[in-house]
Amino acid sequence: MALFDFDGTLSLIRAGWVDVMVPMMVEILAELKTGESEGDLRQLVDDYVARLTGEQTIYQMIELARQVEKRGGKPLHPLEYKRLYHDRLMQKIAYRREELRQEKVSPDRYLVPGARAMLENLKARGLELYCASGTDEVYTVEEARLLAIEPYFDGQIYGARDDYKSFSKELLVREMVSSIGGDRLIGFGDGYVEIKNVKDAGGVAVGVATDEPECRAVDPWKRERLIKVGADIVIPNFLCWPELAQVLFQ
């Protein structure tokens, strides 16, 4: 079996999401007027957003609420922060979704280079493919459909839910491993969470250190974090698939 993260690993529809989430959180914390500089607040937010990347978005919002309360403020419910963030992000990426919906661009425009050929090769080898995203499941499924990669997963696409405790990548990995064993699991992701989950289960983890949106070179920051959490291999995109397949399947 192979497990994929979605945003930044396969899809580029939401490229730039960090540049929406982080400023929003810094703005909310700065309004508390604690005397902290904007630079200090940005460093704080950068750190916990990065640490929680790959988890459901709600966990980043739970941390934001905790930071507001810690500073004497009265936080909104994390779901409210999540909706505020999502509204801002959708404004930023609406044109991409519309281009795809109206078929004005090829779906490959918003796929990490080489992703489609790689998915086709894995299916041809007989692997079961799973996708697990921190983005809401309804949007993950919709965007997989817009990118014309939904069929590769045979309905095995999962994402965030308002009842966030009912799903996690860790739970999905455990379920996969219970049926095949960890040594038959391959995971692909650009975030801390999915790499750790796959390695904890005994699988092989491929860190996709995409330098979005071009994804032509390895992002040094992502590379360092992915290696620290246990990635066995780090790639910038899937154009190296012929060589990578030899390593994975020899």
Steps between C-alpha positions, in 0.01 A plus 500: 500500500605860447381797705511855362460837657305730266592871510864559406556129435261450208293819470617857448151652502560631853862604451565808709264404785770579758504860375133521591498313831809648664419872441143443620624348826764769551231764446272340761780475759627852429153641575551391862773766532726297729812697402640212294650605169345385175822311429477307828137415438576384148777273627262352755229440240744369238626241748167354605345515151797305365488248784132431440512498118347176382256486790144614447488880473294516821809412706677816385190695596485331841857616558407853389214504752741379770746779418221762515382372839859482628530874429184588688271518199165332448546265205239405243413134467772331288237415236430874464869569445508218248206648307665844501822350361316292243302801372826692447669205333208436265516862386866447412455172310151543351640572153697173499195293587297687239764446228486128567122488526461674164781288349695811402825334611629145512460335842875434489552877538415460868662162562851451638709416191504130416215416740259354244753265339609386846142426610436307180817296554408415858152386392655289224718333765187403691536731800197630686521880519369711788489877536479672839482878529485759775262697276127437542400172338229654283755738343772235470266271306376789285852618417619144427213483253599834343855369462370176343682282754200383701470165311849392606383477861185291453309702759782495756531879542474633852516846655413719793157501663330733745501199735877509474564220750326249272786507246876537495781384276633294788171310529495436126860376502423263786204360305714452189782334691261263679412345163841488330777565754718809524773364274259509204400864546644794305413855598545823305469844659639851536405539867630387835189305599457246221872419490503434875186287482641281224838459671337419835308224321817352351442619144722670245453878494571717195525868586368714216685826571311703243614858449153623404367593254772411245612183685821474299750502787504367854381748762792502751276577799259218418791266433654559842171447683409188303837341565481582871168320531636193320446530124693226322514685167445865407393614153393838350226350278414172328694552177764269649244219525687246278805521728292517818294194398822299461597588857155431646423177318836332443 
